Amino acid sequence: LNGFQTANRTRQAEAQVFAARETLRNIEQTVLLNAATAYMNLLRDAGVLELQRSNLEVLQEQLRQTKARLESGNVTATDVSQAEARLSVGRTQLFAAEAAYATSRAVYRQVIGLDPGKLAPASPVDRFVPHTQPAAITAGIAQNPLVTVAQFNVDVATHQVKVAEGALYPTLSLQGTVQKNYEAAMTSLQTFTAGASAQYSMPLYQGGSEYAAIRQAKETQGQKQLDLSVARDQARVAVAQAWAQLEASKSSIESTRAQVKAAEAALNGVREEARLGQRTTLDVLNAQQELVN
């Protein structure tokens, strides 16, 4: 018996193993998040690239129509220059979209390990999310690996305090021996001996180092308790921020869809008015750019 130091060291090692497993789970979550982010970024940049290609085709057609109207005397050379300038801007935007798409492909290859094939649009994540923010915060704190790591670190520190306190307890050790001898003679004589000893030691004065180790272990335990509180607060803030961003994104999607619909109607109206001479070429180009944006 050594003041239960062996048992406490065993429990401390088990808590360290559990903490390491939670650290691994946190790394796994980071890898999965990077994969989802790379997937979504590639879908986004592919959509932007297709949009810029369509925009360039529209601007080229606009320039062709403007030149035809110049020949008929309906517009001036200034309108043609404006169309050419906007076409150059469209080419620049297309080049930027191609560069962003190539970058996203490279990141996808780095994270996933394979070149992207035909990616399907991602489905909403609402089925994975709690229905209310308080429920999301509760689940986030309970399932966050960093919080669990902090909890196991508290257990490690607690067992370390018990190990340090065990140095003040008495120590009892038992030893036993058993021996059996056979004679080589024909008489087959044999002897059997056994012995046992016990040693008991009690610390009297050790210079105060054990008490200092106990105080140090308790201070470390208090630090780990504070780390646990900080981890819980950080998890709570992260969930609240993510919840707010999700709700804001949903509202933004709806408003942007309405904005796109209105911009399409405005562009069609400006084009018709320009055909009748009530709008300028610049008005058409601005409406087209607003729709693209």
WOFEN-V704088 format. One record per residue. N is the residue number from 1. RES is the residue in three letters. OMEGA is omega in degrees with one decimal (999 if undefined). Layout:
N,RES,OMEGA ; N,RES,OMEGA
//
This chain:
1,LEU,-178.2 ; 2,ASN,179.0 ; 3,GLY,178.9 ; 4,PHE,-179.9 ; 5,GLN,-179.1 ; 6,THR,179.9 ; 7,ALA,-179.9 ; 8,ASN,176.2 ; 9,ARG,177.8 ; 10,THR,178.5 ; 11,ARG,178.0 ; 12,GLN,178.4 ; 13,ALA,177.4 ; 14,GLU,178.1 ; 15,ALA,177.7 ; 16,GLN,177.6 ; 17,VAL,179.0 ; 18,PHE,177.7 ; 19,ALA,178.6 ; 20,ALA,178.2 ; 21,ARG,177.9 ; 22,GLU,174.7 ; 23,THR,176.3 ; 24,LEU,178.8 ; 25,ARG,177.0 ; 26,ASN,176.9 ; 27,ILE,178.1 ; 28,GLU,177.4 ; 29,GLN,178.6 ; 30,THR,178.9 ; 31,VAL,179.2 ; 32,LEU,178.1 ; 33,LEU,177.4 ; 34,ASN,178.9 ; 35,ALA,178.8 ; 36,ALA,179.6 ; 37,THR,178.7 ; 38,ALA,178.9 ; 39,TYR,-177.2 ; 40,MET,178.6 ; 41,ASN,178.9 ; 42,LEU,175.5 ; 43,LEU,-179.8 ; 44,ARG,-176.3 ; 45,ASP,174.8 ; 46,ALA,177.0 ; 47,GLY,178.3 ; 48,VAL,179.0 ; 49,LEU,178.8 ; 50,GLU,177.5 ; 51,LEU,-179.3 ; 52,GLN,175.8 ; 53,ARG,177.1 ; 54,SER,178.6 ; 55,ASN,179.4 ; 56,LEU,177.7 ; 57,GLU,178.6 ; 58,VAL,179.7 ; 59,LEU,176.4 ; 60,GLN,177.6 ; 61,GLU,177.7 ; 62,GLN,177.7 ; 63,LEU,178.7 ; 64,ARG,179.1 ; 65,GLN,179.7 ; 66,THR,177.8 ; 67,LYS,178.4 ; 68,ALA,178.3 ; 69,ARG,176.5 ; 70,LEU,179.5 ; 71,GLU,178.8 ; 72,SER,175.7 ; 73,GLY,-178.9 ; 74,ASN,178.8 ; 75,VAL,180.0 ; 76,THR,178.5 ; 77,ALA,177.4 ; 78,THR,178.7 ; 79,ASP,178.2 ; 80,VAL,178.5 ; 81,SER,177.6 ; 82,GLN,178.6 ; 83,ALA,178.2 ; 84,GLU,179.0 ; 85,ALA,179.6 ; 86,ARG,175.4 ; 87,LEU,176.6 ; 88,SER,175.8 ; 89,VAL,178.3 ; 90,GLY,176.7 ; 91,ARG,178.4 ; 92,THR,177.9 ; 93,GLN,177.8 ; 94,LEU,178.3 ; 95,PHE,178.0 ; 96,ALA,178.4 ; 97,ALA,177.2 ; 98,GLU,178.4 ; 99,ALA,178.6 ; 100,ALA,178.8 ; 101,TYR,178.0 ; 102,ALA,177.9 ; 103,THR,179.3 ; 104,SER,175.9 ; 105,ARG,180.0 ; 106,ALA,177.9 ; 107,VAL,177.4 ; 108,TYR,179.0 ; 109,ARG,180.0 ; 110,GLN,-174.4 ; 111,VAL,-174.5 ; 112,ILE,-178.3 ; 113,GLY,179.3 ; 114,LEU,174.2 ; 115,ASP,-177.8 ; 116,PRO,172.8 ; 117,GLY,176.5 ; 118,LYS,-175.5 ; 119,LEU,176.9 ; 120,ALA,177.2 ; 121,PRO,-178.3 ; 122,ALA,177.9 ; 123,SER,179.2 ; 124,PRO,-177.4 ; 125,VAL,-175.6 ; 126,ASP,-177.6 ; 127,ARG,177.8 ; 128,PHE,-171.4 ; 129,VAL,173.2 ; 130,PRO,-172.3 ; 131,HIS,-178.3 ; 132,THR,179.3 ; 133,GLN,177.0 ; 134,PRO,177.8 ; 135,ALA,178.1 ; 136,ALA,179.2 ; 137,ILE,178.4 ; 138,THR,179.1 ; 139,ALA,-179.1 ; 140,GLY,178.8 ; 141,ILE,-176.6 ; 142,ALA,-173.0 ; 143,GLN,-178.8 ; 144,ASN,-178.6 ; 145,PRO,-179.3 ; 146,LEU,175.8 ; 147,VAL,179.6 ; 148,THR,176.1 ; 149,VAL,179.6 ; 150,ALA,177.9 ; 151,GLN,178.6 ; 152,PHE,175.9 ; 153,ASN,174.1 ; 154,VAL,177.8 ; 155,ASP,178.1 ; 156,VAL,-179.9 ; 157,ALA,179.2 ; 158,THR,177.9 ; 159,HIS,177.4 ; 160,GLN,175.4 ; 161,VAL,179.9 ; 162,LYS,177.0 ; 163,VAL,179.6 ; 164,ALA,177.8 ; 165,GLU,179.4 ; 166,GLY,178.3 ; 167,ALA,179.3 ; 168,LEU,-176.6 ; 169,TYR,175.9 ; 170,PRO,-178.4 ; 171,THR,178.2 ; 172,LEU,179.0 ; 173,SER,-179.7 ; 174,LEU,177.7 ; 175,GLN,178.5 ; 176,GLY,178.5 ; 177,THR,175.7 ; 178,VAL,-177.3 ; 179,GLN,178.2 ; 180,LYS,-176.1 ; 181,ASN,176.2 ; 182,TYR,176.2 ; 183,GLU,-179.8 ; 184,ALA,-177.6 ; 185,ALA,-178.4 ; 186,MET,-179.3 ; 187,THR,177.5 ; 188,SER,176.4 ; 189,LEU,177.7 ; 190,GLN,178.3 ; 191,THR,-178.7 ; 192,PHE,178.8 ; 193,THR,178.2 ; 194,ALA,179.7 ; 195,GLY,179.5 ; 196,ALA,178.9 ; 197,SER,177.7 ; 198,ALA,179.8 ; 199,GLN,-178.4 ; 200,TYR,179.6 ; 201,SER,-179.0 ; 202,MET,179.6 ; 203,PRO,178.0 ; 204,LEU,178.0 ; 205,TYR,-176.2 ; 206,GLN,176.3 ; 207,GLY,177.8 ; 208,GLY,-177.9 ; 209,SER,-180.0 ; 210,GLU,178.4 ; 211,TYR,177.0 ; 212,ALA,178.4 ; 213,ALA,178.0 ; 214,ILE,179.2 ; 215,ARG,178.2 ; 216,GLN,179.6 ; 217,ALA,178.7 ; 218,LYS,176.1 ; 219,GLU,176.9 ; 220,THR,176.9 ; 221,GLN,176.9 ; 222,GLY,177.5 ; 223,GLN,179.4 ; 224,LYS,174.8 ; 225,GLN,177.2 ; 226,LEU,177.2 ; 227,ASP,177.8 ; 228,LEU,178.0 ; 229,SER,178.4 ; 230,VAL,179.8 ; 231,ALA,178.1 ; 232,ARG,178.7 ; 233,ASP,179.1 ; 234,GLN,177.4 ; 235,ALA,179.1 ; 236,ARG,179.6 ; 237,VAL,-178.8 ; 238,ALA,179.1 ; 239,VAL,179.9 ; 240,ALA,178.7 ; 241,GLN,-179.5 ; 242,ALA,178.6 ; 243,TRP,179.6 ; 244,ALA,178.6 ; 245,GLN,179.4 ; 246,LEU,179.2 ; 247,GLU,178.7 ; 248,ALA,179.8 ; 249,SER,177.6 ; 250,LYS,178.7 ; 251,SER,179.7 ; 252,SER,178.8 ; 253,ILE,-179.1 ; 254,GLU,-179.3 ; 255,SER,-180.0 ; 256,THR,175.4 ; 257,ARG,177.0 ; 258,ALA,178.9 ; 259,GLN,178.3 ; 260,VAL,179.6 ; 261,LYS,179.0 ; 262,ALA,180.0 ; 263,ALA,176.6 ; 264,GLU,178.2 ; 265,ALA,179.4 ; 266,ALA,179.3 ; 267,LEU,178.6 ; 268,ASN,178.8 ; 269,GLY,179.7 ; 270,VAL,178.6 ; 271,ARG,179.7 ; 272,GLU,178.3 ; 273,GLU,177.4 ; 274,ALA,177.7 ; 275,ARG,179.1 ; 276,LEU,177.4 ; 277,GLY,-179.4 ; 278,GLN,178.1 ; 279,ARG,-179.9 ; 280,THR,176.1 ; 281,THR,179.2 ; 282,LEU,177.2 ; 283,ASP,178.4 ; 284,VAL,-179.1 ; 285,LEU,179.3 ; 286,ASN,178.5 ; 287,ALA,177.7 ; 288,GLN,-179.8 ; 289,GLN,178.4 ; 290,GLU,177.5 ; 291,LEU,179.0 ; 292,VAL,179.5 ; 293,ASN,999
//
